[in-house]
Amino acid sequence: MTDKQADLAGPGISTYEEVAKILPRDYSSLLTPRETMQALYGVKNYIEENLCRELNLMMVQVPLIVDRQSGVNDMLDRDGSRTPVEFPCGLGLDKPIDAQVVQAATKWKRMALKTFDCQVGQGICTDMKAIRKDYFLDHDHSAYVDQWDWERAITADQRNLDFLTDTVRRIWKVIKGAEEFAQDMFPQLKDPKYPGLPQELTFFHAEEILDMYPDLPRKQRETRLVQEYPAVFIYGIGWPLKDGYPHELRAADYDDWVTETTSADGRPMHGLNGDILVWNPVTQRRHELTSMGVRVTKETLLQQLELSGQMELVEQPYHQAILNDQIPLSIGGGIGQSRVYMLLLKKAHLGEVGVTVWPRELKKICTERNIHLL
């Protein structure tokens, strides 16, 4: 792909001919299905316990469905291309509830900080399940999504890159520890074909990556980057870069991608958010693990809604809560559970660690490649 505009359209490889080209041909799982489940739940417990310890979080319940009128569903981007599953519910009601299956708990979590009386420095973590029906289904995109969606109350003084960076490093410490935990459980995961994760992340601004690879669209820039730096955090996702395009579309009403910042070498940048990406040695591809950021203030919310042409959203309860200072300032993110399991357990496909629907075309390709979906 060489079209930068097309690269913003959404996740997934786009055709099964391309999927067939990229899936490994010499693959053999290092774990049986039984061992996979044992390792998966060991890693799950390790991450939940240690993430809560590192960020001072508590595990809480999280909705699977929300009221459409509340405005708390995650719309994922700002171009309207990925819409939630909707249905009426409430037997006997004159006007049924317009329910939506969540796409993520991003906005709900910030309101939940008030519900659970989280003070500054305290937060929540959820075992979130969601449906994203508008994904192209390939080896690392599924219609069924599971995440550790977390949120933490902060002060205005903590809305800066240093605090964001420290939080990212704490999360990476947990992921790296989970890798070592899994390999202690099943030593065969220490396979020389698949190098382990680096101890530290390398941090880049989206603008810096554009300078490094000015002619490449976003996904190809990321691929080139993680081939050289196998674990990175990319700051500033959502702000239009100097080529006229954002590194990736971001919704206007949770992460702050407009706040002006300064790079380590003194250059002006934008955005208090970002993604952790790694090089996956099994699939030989870029692999996104988490998206996170400092959340909008009432000022940056209005600025981002204006830039996105979505000012009509301001009347929704979630947006009013921000505008009227009724919910805390916060930082938060979503860590993809199946993405983490796939990486740490050296799997070639999400379907080896999670159970969902896959198209016949993809199942056939996987069978030919010795990839056994659950």
C-alpha positions in Angstrom: 0.0 0.0 0.0 1.3 3.4 -0.9 -1.8 5.6 -0.3 -1.5 7.4 3.0 -5.2 8.2 3.1 -6.2 4.6 2.5 -3.9 3.6 5.4 -6.2 5.4 7.8 -9.2 3.4 6.8 -9.0 0.8 9.6 -7.4 -2.3 10.9 -6.7 -5.5 9.1 -4.8 -6.7 6.1 -7.7 -6.2 3.6 -7.7 -9.4 1.5 -7.3 -13.1 2.1 -4.8 -13.3 -0.7 -2.6 -11.0 1.3 -3.2 -13.0 4.5 -2.1 -16.2 2.7 1.1 -14.5 1.8 2.0 -13.3 5.3 1.1 -16.3 7.5 4.2 -18.4 8.3 4.6 -21.6 6.3 6.9 -23.5 8.7 4.8 -23.0 11.9 4.3 -25.4 14.7 2.8 -24.4 18.0 5.2 -24.7 21.0 2.2 -25.5 23.3 -0.7 -28.0 23.0 -4.2 -26.5 23.3 -4.3 -27.7 27.0 -0.9 -26.1 27.8 -2.0 -23.0 26.0 -5.0 -22.5 28.3 -2.9 -23.2 31.4 -0.3 -20.7 30.3 -2.9 -18.2 29.2 -4.7 -18.1 32.6 -1.4 -18.0 34.4 -0.4 -14.9 32.3 -3.8 -13.4 32.8 -3.6 -13.6 36.6 0.0 -12.4 36.6 -0.8 -9.3 34.6 -4.0 -8.4 36.5 -2.2 -8.7 39.8 0.9 -6.8 38.8 -0.8 -4.1 36.7 -3.0 -3.3 39.7 0.1 -3.2 41.9 2.2 -1.0 39.5 -0.5 1.6 38.8 -2.5 1.3 42.1 -5.6 -0.1 40.5 -8.5 -2.3 41.7 -10.4 -4.8 39.5 -14.0 -3.8 38.9 -17.0 -5.0 36.9 -17.4 -3.5 33.4 -20.5 -3.3 31.1 -21.0 -5.4 28.0 -23.9 -3.2 26.9 -24.6 0.5 27.4 -27.4 2.9 26.6 -26.8 4.6 23.2 -27.9 8.0 24.6 -25.3 7.9 27.3 -22.4 8.6 24.9 -20.1 6.3 26.8 -19.5 3.8 24.0 -16.1 3.9 22.3 -16.5 4.9 18.7 -12.8 3.9 18.1 -12.0 6.7 15.5 -13.5 9.9 14.2 -14.6 9.0 10.7 -17.6 6.9 11.6 -16.4 3.8 9.8 -16.7 1.4 12.7 -20.1 1.4 14.4 -21.3 -0.7 17.4 -23.8 -3.5 17.4 -27.2 -2.1 18.4 -30.5 -3.6 19.5 -33.6 -2.6 21.4 -34.2 -4.2 24.8 -36.6 -4.1 27.7 -39.7 -6.3 27.4 -42.9 -4.4 28.1 -41.4 -0.9 27.8 -43.4 1.6 25.8 -40.0 2.8 24.4 -37.3 0.1 24.5 -33.8 1.0 25.6 -31.5 1.6 22.6 -28.7 -0.7 23.7 -25.2 -0.9 22.2 -22.6 -3.6 22.7 -19.5 -1.9 23.8 -16.5 -1.6 21.5 -14.3 -0.7 24.4 -14.9 0.8 27.9 -12.7 3.8 27.3 -15.2 6.5 28.3 -17.2 4.4 30.8 -14.0 4.0 32.9 -13.5 7.7 33.4 -17.1 8.1 34.8 -16.5 4.9 36.9 -13.6 6.6 38.7 -16.2 8.8 40.4 -18.6 5.8 41.0 -15.8 3.9 42.8 -14.6 7.1 44.7 -11.1 6.9 43.2 -8.9 9.6 44.6 -5.8 11.0 42.8 -3.3 8.2 42.3 -6.0 5.5 42.5 -7.7 3.7 39.6 -9.6 0.8 38.2 -8.9 -2.1 35.9 -11.5 -4.2 34.0 -11.6 -7.6 32.3 -13.4 -6.0 29.3 -15.1 -8.0 26.5 -16.4 -6.2 23.4 -17.6 -6.7 19.8 -16.1 -4.8 16.9 -18.0 -6.0 13.9 -16.3 -3.7 11.3 -12.9 -5.3 11.4 -11.3 -7.2 8.6 -10.8 -10.6 10.2 -7.2 -11.7 9.8 -4.5 -13.2 12.1 -4.5 -10.5 14.7 -7.9 -8.8 14.2 -11.1 -10.4 15.6 -14.7 -9.3 15.9 -14.4 -10.4 19.6 -12.1 -8.2 21.6 -10.8 -8.7 25.1 -8.8 -6.0 26.9 -7.5 -4.9 30.3 -9.2 -1.5 30.2 -7.8 0.6 33.0 -8.1 4.2 34.2 -6.4 6.2 37.0 -7.2 9.6 38.5 -4.5 12.2 38.1 -3.8 15.9 38.8 -3.6 18.7 36.3 0.2 18.8 37.0 0.5 15.2 35.8 -0.8 15.9 32.3 2.6 15.8 30.7 4.9 13.5 28.7 7.1 12.6 31.7 4.1 11.2 33.6 2.8 9.4 30.5 6.3 7.9 29.9 6.6 6.7 33.5 3.2 5.0 33.2 4.1 3.3 29.9 7.3 2.0 31.5 5.4 0.5 34.4 3.1 -1.3 32.0 6.0 -2.6 30.0 7.6 -3.9 33.2 4.4 -6.0 33.8 4.4 -7.3 30.2 8.0 -8.2 30.3 7.5 -9.9 33.7 4.6 -11.9 32.2 6.9 -13.2 29.4 9.3 -14.5 32.0 6.5 -16.0 34.1 5.1 -17.8 31.0 8.6 -19.2 30.2 9.1 -20.4 33.7 5.8 -22.3 33.4 6.7 -23.8 30.0 10.4 -23.6 29.2 9.8 -24.6 25.6 8.7 -21.0 25.0 12.4 -20.0 25.2 12.8 -21.0 21.6 15.9 -19.6 19.8 13.8 -18.9 16.7 11.8 -16.4 18.6 13.8 -13.8 20.5 12.4 -12.5 23.8 11.2 -8.9 24.3 13.7 -6.2 25.1 14.0 -5.0 28.7 13.2 -1.4 27.7 11.0 0.3 25.2 12.3 2.9 22.8 10.2 6.1 22.6 9.4 8.1 19.4 7.0 10.9 18.5 4.8 10.2 15.4 6.4 13.3 13.8 9.8 11.8 14.2 8.8 8.6 12.5 7.4 10.5 9.6 10.7 12.3 9.3 12.5 8.9 9.3 10.2 7.4 6.6 8.5 10.3 4.8 7.3 8.4 1.8 5.7 5.4 3.6 2.1 5.2 4.9 1.6 4.7 8.6 1.6 0.9 8.8 4.7 0.6 6.7 6.4 3.2 8.8 5.6 1.2 11.9 6.8 -2.0 10.4 10.1 -0.5 9.4 10.5 1.0 12.9 9.9 -2.2 14.9 12.2 -4.1 12.6 15.0 -1.8 13.8 13.6 -1.2 17.4 11.7 -4.3 18.4 9.6 -2.6 21.1 8.5 1.0 20.9 6.0 3.5 22.2 4.8 6.1 19.7 3.7 9.5 21.1 1.1 11.8 19.6 -1.4 9.7 17.7 -4.3 11.7 16.2 -2.8 15.1 15.6 -2.3 15.9 11.8 1.4 15.6 11.0 3.2 17.8 8.5 2.2 15.6 5.5 -1.4 16.5 6.4 -2.4 13.2 7.9 -2.5 12.0 11.5 -0.4 8.9 12.3 -3.7 7.2 12.9 -7.3 8.4 13.5 -8.2 8.8 17.2 -11.6 9.5 18.6 -12.1 13.2 19.7 -13.4 12.6 23.2 -11.0 10.5 25.3 -7.3 10.7 24.5 -5.7 14.2 24.4 -4.0 14.5 21.0 -4.0 18.3 20.7 -1.9 19.5 23.7 1.4 21.0 22.7 4.5 19.2 23.9 8.2 19.2 23.3 10.4 16.3 22.2 13.6 15.4 24.1 15.6 17.4 21.6 13.5 20.5 21.9 11.2 20.2 18.9 7.5 21.2 19.1 5.1 18.2 19.1 1.5 17.5 20.0 -0.4 14.8 21.9 -0.3 13.1 25.4 -1.2 9.6 24.1 0.3 6.8 22.2 0.7 3.0 21.4 3.1 0.2 22.3 4.1 -1.8 19.3 6.5 -4.7 19.0 8.0 -6.9 16.4 6.4 -10.3 16.4 9.0 -12.9 15.5 6.4 -15.6 14.8 4.3 -13.6 12.3 7.3 -11.4 11.2 5.0 -8.4 11.5 4.2 -5.3 13.6 2.1 -6.2 16.6 0.2 -3.6 18.6 -0.3 -4.4 22.3 -1.9 -1.3 23.9 -3.3 2.2 23.1 -3.4 4.7 26.0 -3.2 8.3 26.9 -3.8 11.2 29.2 -7.5 12.1 28.8 -9.1 15.3 27.5 -9.9 18.3 29.7 -13.0 20.3 29.0 -10.8 22.7 26.9 -9.1 20.0 24.8 -12.4 18.1 24.4 -14.0 21.1 22.7 -10.9 21.7 20.6 -10.8 18.1 19.4 -14.6 18.0 18.7 -14.3 21.1 16.7 -11.3 19.8 14.7 -13.2 16.6 14.1 -16.5 18.2 13.1 -18.4 16.5 16.0 -19.6 19.4 18.1 -23.1 17.8 18.2 -21.7 15.3 20.8 -21.4 17.9 23.5 -24.9 17.4 24.8 -24.4 13.7 25.7 -24.1 12.9 29.4 -20.4 11.8 29.2 -19.3 15.0 27.5 -21.4 17.2 29.8 -19.7 15.5 32.8 -16.3 16.5 31.4 -17.4 20.1 30.6 -18.9 20.6 34.1 -15.9 19.1 36.0 -18.1 16.2 37.3 -15.5 13.5 36.7 -11.8 13.3 37.5 -8.9 14.1 35.2 -7.4 10.8 34.3 -5.0 8.7 32.3 -6.0 5.3 30.9 -5.7 2.7 28.2 -6.6 -0.7 26.9 -4.2 -3.6 26.8 -5.2 -6.3 24.3 -5.5 -9.6 26.2 -5.5 -12.0 23.2 -2.8 -9.9 21.5 -0.6 -10.3 24.6 -1.3 -14.0 24.9 -0.6 -14.5 21.2 2.8 -12.7 21.5 4.0 -14.3 24.8 2.8 -17.8 23.9 4.5 -17.6 20.4 1.3 -18.1 18.5 0.7 -17.3 14.8 -3.0 -16.4 15.1 -5.5 -14.9 17.6 -7.7 -17.9 17.1 -5.2 -20.1 19.0 -5.8 -18.2 22.2 -9.4 -17.1 21.8 -12.7 -18.6 20.6 -14.7 -16.6 18.1 -16.0 -16.7 14.5 -13.6 -16.8 11.5 -14.5 -16.8 7.8 -14.1 -20.1 5.8 -11.3 -18.5 3.7 -9.2 -17.8 6.7 -9.8 -21.2 8.3 -8.7 -22.9 5.1 -5.5 -20.9 5.0 -4.8 -21.7 8.6 -5.3 -25.4 8.2 -2.8 -25.4 5.3 -0.3 -23.6 7.5 -0.6 -26.0 10.5 -2.4 -23.3 12.5 -5.2 -24.9 14.6 -7.9 -22.4 15.6 -9.9 -23.1 18.8 
